């Protein structure tokens, strides 16, 4: 069961029991499917090591942009911090770095 979202004690939130930690390799896409159905809603919180270059796709496959090129892919963001997701959504991760570490934590949104 996923920990319910609540914000008590001056904006803090509980530890989640639904997490993913990953080590990315150069150019290799890793995916995470959000558990449940589209009726399950979550707050997804992302964390990265300080110097990581990580692109995250929301139901989309991210690519690392080439130097001098603007990539305007929909639903792909550079190092997002916090987003709303639903069960069945697929989050995809890629880095142009030799390696990068990413943490993902889900908290169920009541209702």
N, C-alpha and C positions, 0 to 999 in steps of 0.2 A: 504494500500500500504506500502510495506516495505521501510524504509529509504535506500537510495543508499549509498554504501560505497564510501567514499572519505577521503583522508588523507591530511589535510591542517594544517597550524599552528603548525609546528614542530611535526608531527606524531599523532596529536589528531584526533579523529573521532567524528561524530555526535551521539547524543542519538538515539536509535532505537525505532521505533514504533511497533516492533515485538519482544516481550520478554516473558520469562517464569521465574517465581520465585517459588521455591519449598522447602518444608520441608520434608526431607526423614526420614523414621523410620527404625529401625534395620532390615536388611534383606529383606525389601519390595522394589521391583523394581517399579520405576515410569518411564513412557515413554512420550516422546514428539515427535510428527510427524512434520517434517519441512514442512511448507505450500508450496503449488504450485506443479509444475510438475518437472521432471528431467531437464527441460530447465531453471528453476529458480536456480541460484547459489548464495550462501551466504557465508559470513564470520561469523562463530559462535564463540562468545567469552564467556567463562565460568568464573564464579567467585564463591568463596567458603569462608565460615568463616575460620579463620586462622588455626584451629585445626581439621578441618573435614577430614575424610578419605572417599573419594568418588571415585568410579570406574564408568567410563562412557563407554557404549557400542555403537558402530556405526553400525547400522543394525545387532546388536548382543545383546544377553542378558548377562549382566555382572554378575559375582558372586564375593563375597568377598573371597579371598584366605584364606585358613587355615594356622595356624602357622606352619612353617617348610616345607611348600609346595610351589613349584614354579608353578604358573599358567600362561601358555603361550597362552591363548585364543587370537585369532586374533581379531583385531578391538575393543579391550577393553584396555582402558588406565586409569591410576591413575591420577586424577586431571588435565586433559588436560587444556590448556589455550586458544588456538585459533586454529580453524580448518576450512577447506573448506567443505561445505555440499551442497546437492541439495534438491530441493523440493521432498517430498515423503520419504526421509531418516528418519529413526527412531532412536532417541537418547534415550538410557536407562540408568538409574541412580540407584546405590545401595550404601549403607553404612553399615559397621559393627558396627558403633557407635550407641549410644542411639538415637541420632538425628543429622542431618546435614542440612545446608541450602545451596542451589545452585541457582545461577542466570545464565540465558542464554540470550544472546542478539544476534540478527541476523541483519546483514547489507547486502543488495543486492549488488552483484558484477556486475558492468555494462558489457554489451556485451552479 
